[in-house]
Structures are given as C-alpha cells and as structure tokens.
C-alpha cells in the first residue's frame, strides 16, 4: 500500500471537522449529595475548572496456557476505571475550597471539631457515610472549536472526590492564581453518542454493501456445492432448485 499523499490526509481531516483541541472543554457537576443541593458553587464549577482528563479504562490481564503447557496467552479477568483528576481555580471567596471540603467530609468524618468542616454532619468521628449520601454525577464535555458544539460527553456515575490535593502558596508567587487539585472516584463512565455525520452514513452503506457481497459469495459457494452433489448423485435436481430459489430470495 502506497503512503497517502497530503491531499488525501487533508481531505480526511476536513471530512472529520479537523482535529479536536484539548483546550475546548468544560465540566458540569450535575448532581451533588442531597445535603449540598443548595450549594451555589455546583453551577459555577464549569467556570473554574482549569484542567481535567477524559477518563480511560484498563483491562487487567493474566497469562494462561490453554493446553496447560506451551505458549502463554493473555486473558482479561478484571477491569479498572482510572481516576479523573481535575484542577480548579480558587476563587476570592474560597467557595471552591468550602465546596469540595464539605463534599469529602460526607464520605468520612475526619475531624472531632463540629464547628468546622464537619458542621451539620450526621457522621460520628471516624465514621464513613453511606454511598447514596455522598455520591453524585459529573459530566465532562469536549467541544468543537469551530462550532462550539459538543463532540462527546463523558458522564461519571456515582462520583465523589476521593482526593483533595495540597495547594501551593508562597510569598514569591506574585500574581499567580491558587489552584486546587481534585481527584474523582466513580463507579463507571458512559459517553453520549456522537451525532451522525454524512461520512458515518457512507461508512454504514459500505458495511452493508460488504455484508451483501459476502452473502452473495456464500450463496454462490452453496450453489456450487449443491451442483457438485447433483453431479455426483448426492442430491436430486429438484431439491437443489428449491434450495437455490430460497437462497436467491435473500438477495432481493
């Protein structure tokens, strides 16, 4: 196969809307714990998220010997969802700090001081909460810079912050914005289907054409096999004709 020329490459890129850019995204915290449903920061989070990642998935594998000896084969036996790390700008009112500190405190009561972050909590010191009381839903959108329409949406289900990172501060950090690292754990993620394009339709038509072509090849092989049986006395001509008619009807 010859290496594609620049015209073919640019044509393929243009047909797919160019290349996606990693700086066109936003985060939407759709659902928070019921105790935090009146937190104003939930609706403002998309304006303060500086960086995030699109979640991945890892299959854990092990080597087995199907025959008990000889060459090993890799087989999947478990799956792992990678944590989703985000970095949020810290606002002048400290709402981002308060929001995520309150959220993680619903997972585990790590403070004996009931006037601080654990104020209003029903958890005793050292107690973990029930998942339904602290899990939420987080969405990550990747958008098209040309149209600003979404390309794909990731939804993290049963999500909650499991790591609040350290915040770097210093006298020498003039004119720098304080940033808060957050890591989300979640049960699983899903993606919204990409709207169908004209190229997607063309690909579907090519797949169907390939299917019908293979069907015709199979029918042709069956016909040749049946003719061979007739010539060798294995089947009657009448049985062969009825079989061919039935196969031919599938092509219509």
C-alpha positions as CSV (number, residue, x, y, z in Angstrom):
1,X,0.0,0.0,0.0
2,X,1.4,3.4,-1.0
3,X,1.8,6.1,1.6
4,X,-1.1,8.6,1.4
5,X,-0.3,12.0,-0.1
6,X,-1.0,15.3,1.6
7,X,-4.3,15.8,-0.3
8,X,-5.7,12.5,1.0
9,X,-4.7,13.4,4.5
10,X,-6.2,16.9,4.5
11,X,-9.3,15.6,2.8
12,X,-9.8,13.0,5.6
13,X,-9.2,15.7,8.3
14,X,-11.6,18.2,6.7
15,X,-14.2,15.5,6.4
16,X,-14.0,14.9,10.1
17,X,-14.1,18.5,11.1
18,X,-10.4,18.9,11.6
19,X,-8.6,17.9,14.8
20,X,-10.1,18.3,18.3
21,X,-8.3,20.7,20.6
22,X,-7.7,19.9,24.2
23,X,-8.4,23.4,25.5
24,X,-12.1,23.3,24.3
25,X,-13.9,21.6,27.2
26,X,-16.0,22.3,30.3
27,X,-17.0,20.3,33.4
28,X,-20.6,20.2,34.7
29,X,-21.4,18.9,38.2
30,X,-24.9,17.6,37.5
31,X,-25.7,16.0,40.8
32,X,-24.3,16.5,44.3
33,X,-25.2,14.9,47.7
34,X,-28.7,15.9,48.8
35,X,-27.3,17.8,51.8
36,X,-25.4,20.1,49.3
37,X,-28.1,20.6,46.7
38,X,-28.3,24.3,47.6
39,X,-24.6,24.9,47.2
40,X,-24.2,27.7,44.7
41,X,-20.8,26.5,43.6
42,X,-22.3,23.5,41.8
43,X,-23.5,25.7,39.0
44,X,-20.3,27.7,38.9
45,X,-17.8,24.8,38.8
46,X,-17.6,24.9,35.0
47,X,-16.1,28.4,35.1
48,X,-13.3,27.5,37.5
49,X,-12.1,24.1,36.2
50,X,-8.6,24.7,34.6
51,X,-7.7,21.2,33.6
52,X,-9.2,17.7,33.6
53,X,-8.8,14.4,31.7
54,X,-11.1,12.3,29.7
55,X,-11.5,9.1,31.6
56,X,-10.0,5.8,30.4
57,X,-10.5,2.2,31.2
58,X,-7.9,-0.5,31.9
59,X,-8.4,-4.3,31.5
60,X,-6.4,-6.3,33.9
61,X,-4.9,-9.4,32.2
62,X,-3.2,-12.6,33.2
63,X,-1.1,-15.2,31.3
64,X,-2.6,-18.6,30.8
65,X,-1.6,-21.7,29.0
66,X,-4.7,-23.0,27.2
67,X,-3.2,-26.5,26.8
68,X,-1.5,-26.5,30.2
69,X,1.9,-26.0,28.5
70,X,3.5,-24.2,25.6
71,X,2.9,-20.6,24.6
72,X,1.0,-18.4,27.0
73,X,-2.0,-16.2,26.1
74,X,-3.2,-13.1,27.7
75,X,-6.8,-13.2,29.0
76,X,-8.7,-10.3,30.6
77,X,-10.1,-11.1,34.1
78,X,-10.9,-7.7,35.6
79,X,-11.4,-4.1,34.7
80,X,-10.3,-0.8,36.4
81,X,-11.7,2.7,35.9
82,X,-8.9,5.3,36.0
83,X,-9.4,8.2,38.5
84,X,-10.3,11.5,37.0
85,X,-8.0,14.4,38.1
86,X,-9.1,18.0,37.9
87,X,-7.6,21.3,38.9
88,X,-9.8,24.2,39.9
89,X,-9.0,27.8,40.3
90,X,-9.6,29.0,43.9
91,X,-12.0,32.0,43.9
92,X,-11.5,35.1,46.1
93,X,-14.3,33.9,48.4
94,X,-12.9,30.4,48.9
95,X,-16.1,28.8,47.7
96,X,-14.3,26.1,45.8
97,X,-12.4,25.1,48.9
98,X,-15.6,25.0,51.0
99,X,-17.5,23.1,48.4
100,X,-15.1,20.2,48.0
101,X,-14.2,20.0,51.7
102,X,-17.8,19.7,52.6
103,X,-18.3,17.0,49.9
104,X,-15.4,14.9,51.0
105,X,-16.4,15.3,54.7
106,X,-19.7,13.5,53.8
107,X,-17.6,10.4,52.8
108,X,-15.7,10.3,56.1
109,X,-15.7,12.3,59.3
110,X,-12.0,13.1,59.9
111,X,-12.5,15.9,62.4
112,X,-13.7,16.0,66.0
113,X,-14.4,19.7,65.7
114,X,-18.1,20.0,64.9
115,X,-17.8,23.8,64.3
116,X,-15.5,23.4,61.3
117,X,-15.8,21.4,58.1
118,X,-18.0,18.8,59.9
119,X,-20.6,21.3,61.0
120,X,-24.0,19.9,60.4
121,X,-22.7,16.4,59.7
122,X,-24.6,13.4,61.0
123,X,-21.4,11.3,61.0
124,X,-19.6,10.5,64.2
125,X,-15.9,11.0,64.3
126,X,-14.1,8.2,62.3
127,X,-17.4,7.1,60.7
128,X,-17.9,6.6,56.9
129,X,-21.1,7.6,55.2
130,X,-23.4,5.6,53.0
131,X,-22.6,5.8,49.3
132,X,-26.1,7.2,48.4
133,X,-25.4,10.1,50.8
134,X,-22.2,11.3,49.2
135,X,-22.2,10.1,45.5
136,X,-23.0,12.5,42.6
137,X,-22.8,12.8,38.8
138,X,-20.1,14.7,36.9
139,X,-20.0,15.4,33.2
140,X,-17.1,16.3,31.0
141,X,-17.7,17.9,27.6
142,X,-15.2,18.1,24.7
143,X,-16.4,20.7,22.2
144,X,-15.6,21.7,18.6
145,X,-13.7,25.0,18.5
146,X,-15.3,25.9,15.1
147,X,-18.9,25.4,16.1
148,X,-18.6,25.3,19.9
149,X,-20.9,22.3,19.7
150,X,-20.1,19.2,21.8
151,X,-18.1,16.5,20.3
152,X,-18.6,14.0,23.0
153,X,-19.8,13.9,26.6
154,X,-18.4,11.7,29.4
155,X,-20.7,11.1,32.4
156,X,-19.1,9.8,35.6
157,X,-21.7,8.0,37.7
158,X,-21.6,7.5,41.5
159,X,-18.8,10.1,41.6
160,X,-17.3,11.7,44.6
161,X,-14.0,13.4,45.4
162,X,-11.6,11.0,47.0
163,X,-8.5,13.2,47.0
164,X,-8.2,16.9,47.8
165,X,-4.7,17.8,46.9
166,X,-2.3,20.2,48.6
167,X,-2.5,23.9,47.5
168,X,0.8,25.6,46.8
169,X,1.2,29.1,48.3
170,X,4.3,31.3,48.8
171,X,5.5,34.8,49.2
172,X,7.3,34.6,45.9
173,X,4.3,33.5,43.9
174,X,3.4,37.0,42.8
175,X,0.3,37.4,40.5
176,X,-0.2,33.6,40.5
177,X,-3.6,32.0,40.9
178,X,-4.1,29.5,43.7
179,X,-5.2,26.1,42.3
180,X,-6.9,23.2,44.0
181,X,-6.2,19.6,42.7
182,X,-9.2,17.3,43.0
183,X,-9.4,13.6,42.1
184,X,-12.8,11.9,41.5
185,X,-13.6,8.3,42.1
186,X,-16.7,6.8,40.4
187,X,-18.4,3.6,39.7
188,X,-18.4,3.8,35.9
189,X,-18.5,6.2,33.0
190,X,-20.5,6.4,29.8
191,X,-20.4,8.5,26.7
192,X,-23.1,10.2,24.7
193,X,-23.3,9.1,21.1
194,X,-21.7,11.4,18.6
195,X,-24.3,12.9,16.2
196,X,-24.3,11.0,12.9
197,X,-22.5,12.8,10.1
198,X,-22.7,12.2,6.3
199,X,-19.4,10.2,6.5
200,X,-20.9,8.0,9.2
201,X,-23.8,7.2,6.8
202,X,-21.4,6.4,4.0
203,X,-19.5,4.1,6.2
204,X,-22.7,2.3,7.2
205,X,-23.6,1.9,3.5
206,X,-20.1,0.4,2.8
207,X,-20.5,-2.0,5.6
208,X,-23.9,-3.1,4.3
209,X,-22.5,-3.5,0.8
210,X,-19.7,-5.6,2.2
211,X,-22.2,-7.7,4.0
212,X,-24.4,-8.3,1.0
213,X,-21.3,-9.1,-1.1
214,X,-20.2,-11.7,1.4
215,X,-23.7,-13.1,1.4
216,X,-23.7,-13.5,-2.4
217,X,-20.3,-15.2,-2.2
218,X,-21.7,-17.7,0.4
219,X,-24.7,-18.3,-1.7
220,X,-22.5,-18.9,-4.8
221,X,-20.4,-21.3,-2.8
222,X,-23.6,-23.2,-1.6
223,X,-24.8,-23.3,-5.2
224,X,-21.5,-24.8,-6.4
225,X,-21.5,-27.3,-3.6
226,X,-25.1,-28.3,-4.4
227,X,-24.3,-28.7,-8.1
228,X,-21.4,-30.9,-7.2
229,X,-23.7,-33.1,-5.1
230,X,-26.1,-33.4,-8.0
231,X,-23.4,-34.3,-10.5
232,X,-22.1,-37.0,-8.1
233,X,-25.6,-38.3,-7.3
234,X,-25.7,-36.9,-3.8
235,X,-28.9,-34.8,-4.2
236,X,-31.8,-34.7,-6.6
237,X,-32.0,-31.7,-9.1
238,X,-35.4,-30.8,-7.6
239,X,-34.1,-30.4,-4.1
240,X,-31.2,-28.3,-5.5
241,X,-33.5,-26.0,-7.4
242,X,-35.7,-25.3,-4.3
243,X,-32.6,-24.5,-2.2
244,X,-31.3,-22.1,-4.9
245,X,-34.6,-20.4,-5.1
246,X,-34.7,-19.9,-1.3
247,X,-31.2,-18.5,-1.3
248,X,-31.9,-16.2,-4.2
249,X,-34.9,-14.7,-2.4
250,X,-32.4,-13.3,0.2
251,X,-30.8,-11.2,-2.4
252,X,-33.9,-9.2,-3.2
